[in-house]
Amino acid sequence: MTKNTTSVQTGKTATSSLATLLKKRPARDANALLADIAALTKLAGHTKNPGAAEKVLSWCETAAKRKLDATQCCLLDFYTANAWICRHHERKNASNAAWEQPEIEKAIYHLRKAVDDPAFLFFDELLRCRILTLSGNQHGYMGDFIHAIEYWDRAIETDTRFGMALGNRGKGIAEYAELIGDDTLKPVFLGMATDNLEAATDDDARYFGDAQGKEYFRAELEKIDATLSGSDSDAAPVCDTPRQTDKSGKNRNFRKWCLTEKLYLNPYNDLCQANAAAYDIMEQPVSNPSQLRSMPPAIRFLSQIRQEYIAARHLCHGALPSKALRDARKSENAETDRKGWSLAVETLKLACRSAWSLLPKIARTVNLYFDLKLPDGKTGLKTVWYKNGNPAEGLADAFAGSTNWPLRGLFWLSKALPPERLSPSTDPHSLLLKTIAEELGHRYLRIVELDLPSGQIVDGTLSRRKLEDATLKALGLARGAIVYLTQAISIEETRKKIQAESHAGGNVYPDISASPAGETP
């Protein structure tokens, strides 16, 4: 009875505070305005008042025009993202079933902007964990689990006992396990999800007043335990195996680098850095060709893309640890060994160009496999999803209503690419990556050792560190796209096989496929 009375009183207080803020004008002082935005954002999330989110967004636009310091700008992006999330939840029948979610898209943009802001590091641990966890939640909500896990991992690195990051990571990995087409991967994913959820429900897990979160994750843990109890879970602890490497120093360094940067074509590499993640397993999807149906050309094309990615990855690794670059870092003067330094930098340029060139090739694979019949000029990875390659015309029929979640993960990964045909980007820095790739491919770009003040291209000059970051980012995007597309095509091929068998009363496509592509050399 006391608990119910307290809840009613709390609700009345929140309603009263909300009514007061809704009548209030934006404060002139920046700190006061941000404080009001924070309070109104919190109340908007609790009360689901339709006018609250609109008011917050209006105040955020006002604050953005004020003279704010770096920390205030970063904080404003966090509040703006929260406002867009509140607006999404206020919509009637709001769910993640639809591929397009404009409010979540805007929220991810502002969260990424906040996380990438240098001022982000000046926030306390709790606020950084909250922002990182919220970023992971939005990516996971839309099916981009690769980037979701990346943000949850960063939150856990900041605070190893942060319950919301541990619990959401576990829940997200469990959901990912149910969506991927390869059943052999599921026990490992569920085992890792169990570990995260157990850590999230431990007594030492920190929730900072959000006790309901722990109860929610405890219920999710019980669901997974029930699933594992009825299946063979021998493979579940594979990610607990300590990382092992070859005796060869060259291979050991390469594997350690790939594991750390999460560059293996292996879903395990998103979860951990164990030995099971230290090789490529994403081979060409299983298809069922026959005399009536040949192997789709898109699958052969995807196999070639995979090999090109592996080559670009080796180029990048060969350039980064070169002795010439190490010497240049120590002396801050590349003139010590101009010949060796130039060769390493040119190799890095080739790796960046090669990785970036894979993205339109992946788009062409999507165009081929789903028979979209788009001309080459309209098959960019950002626009291939739409009718006639135009976002204004809506999603193509092949994707509208599709339940293929890895394919949708690829769709949301593509939203981080540079803006194109009125389709915005969820990555505030995407244009720099595109500009670097285009400068390398078609113009002149001089690389210097010292960091430039702006961090941008100045008079055709870019710092070596920025080139490294761009190359790793391009490799990461290509790797995620290959993993998602491989899983998506596997799901589609399985679906087609089941449909053919159900219509014909048997397997009308006897398997005459060639053996899968060999393992990575």
Number of C-alpha atoms within 10 A of each C-alpha: 6 7 8 9 10 11 12 12 12 12 14 12 12 17 15 11 14 21 13 11 18 13 9 11 10 19 16 11 12 18 13 12 18 21 13 19 26 20 16 25 25 19 20 25 18 13 15 15 16 14 12 25 27 16 21 27 20 15 20 21 13 15 23 14 8 13 11 14 10 14 16 17 21 22 20 23 22 25 27 26 28 27 30 24 22 28 24 19 18 19 11 7 8 12 13 12 12 13 20 16 14 11 17 24 23 19 26 28 22 25 29 21 21 26 19 15 16 12 16 19 12 11 13 10 13 15 15 20 23 17 24 25 26 26 29 29 25 20 24 23 17 24 27 25 27 26 22 26 25 19 24 28 22 17 28 19 13 16 18 16 19 24 27 28 31 28 29 25 30 30 22 23 28 25 18 21 20 15 19 21 22 12 11 11 16 22 22 24 26 28 24 24 29 25 16 22 28 18 20 30 22 13 10 11 19 18 17 10 7 11 11 10 16 21 13 12 24 17 13 18 25 13 13 18 14 10 14 18 9 8 9 10 15 11 15 19 15 19 21 16 12 12 16 14 16 11 8 8 10 9 12 13 15 19 23 17 15 20 23 14 16 26 26 26 25 21 21 25 24 24 21 22 23 18 20 20 25 25 19 19 17 19 22 22 23 19 23 20 16 14 10 8 12 13 15 13 11 20 23 15 17 23 19 14 21 25 14 16 24 20 14 24 25 14 19 25 18 15 22 16 13 15 14 22 25 14 16 18 14 9 12 15 15 21 15 13 14 13 11 15 22 16 15 20 23 14 19 24 24 19 27 29 22 24 28 25 18 24 24 18 18 24 22 23 22 23 22 18 16 15 11 20 13 16 12 12 7 20 25 21 25 29 23 27 25 22 19 19 23 19 18 12 10 14 20 18 13 13 16 14 12 13 13 18 23 26 25 22 25 23 25 20 25 23 21 20 24 20 17 14 11 10 15 17 21 25 20 20 15 17 14 16 21 16 14 25 25 15 16 17 16 8 10 12 19 15 19 18 19 15 14 16 8 8 12 16 18 13 8 13 14 22 19 20 16 21 20 19 13 23 27 21 18 24 28 20 22 25 24 27 25 24 23 26 25 25 24 22 25 21 22 18 17 16 11 14 17 13 14 15 13 12 10 9 9 13 15 17 17 13 13 13 13 10 8 11 14 9 10 12 6
